[in-house]
Amino acid sequence: MPSAPDESGRVPLEGMDSWSFLPFEQQGDEHRITLERDDGVQAAMTLPEFVTRGDELSEIARLVARARDRWDELKGLGA
């Protein structure tokens, strides 16, 4: 995961050109992580606090982003 957020706090999601992380929120023992696509669509997930490594977070985030992209594509087909 790149370490330098842009001026709005967004960090590009490696391997997913149109997705970025928004600033993380801590909720007790969990992280609330929101991803945002370039068109403004968001996908949020809540992970346990022990999921902290950048490579783990990025891997999970890519799965969520791909699933959201696929869901949007299927909606467009009337599925």
Residue pairs with C-beta under 8 A, 6 or more apart in sequence:
1 11
1 13
1 14
1 21
1 54
1 55
1 57
1 58
2 11
2 12
2 14
3 11
4 11
5 11
5 23
9 22
9 23
10 20
10 21
10 22
10 36
11 20
11 21
12 19
12 20
12 21
13 19
13 20
13 21
13 35
13 58
13 61
13 62
13 65
14 58
15 58
15 62
16 61
16 62
16 65
16 66
18 37
18 38
18 39
19 35
19 36
19 37
19 38
19 61
19 65
20 35
20 36
20 38
21 33
21 34
21 35
21 57
21 61
22 34
22 35
22 36
22 42
24 31
24 32
24 33
25 31
25 32
25 33
25 34
26 32
27 46
29 48
29 49
30 46
30 47
30 48
30 49
31 46
31 47
31 48
31 49
31 51
31 52
32 44
32 45
32 46
33 44
33 45
33 46
33 47
33 57
33 61
34 42
34 43
34 44
35 42
35 43
35 44
35 45
35 61
35 64
35 65
35 68
36 42
37 43
37 65
37 68
37 69
41 68
41 72
43 64
43 65
43 68
45 60
45 61
45 64
47 57
47 60
51 57
51 60
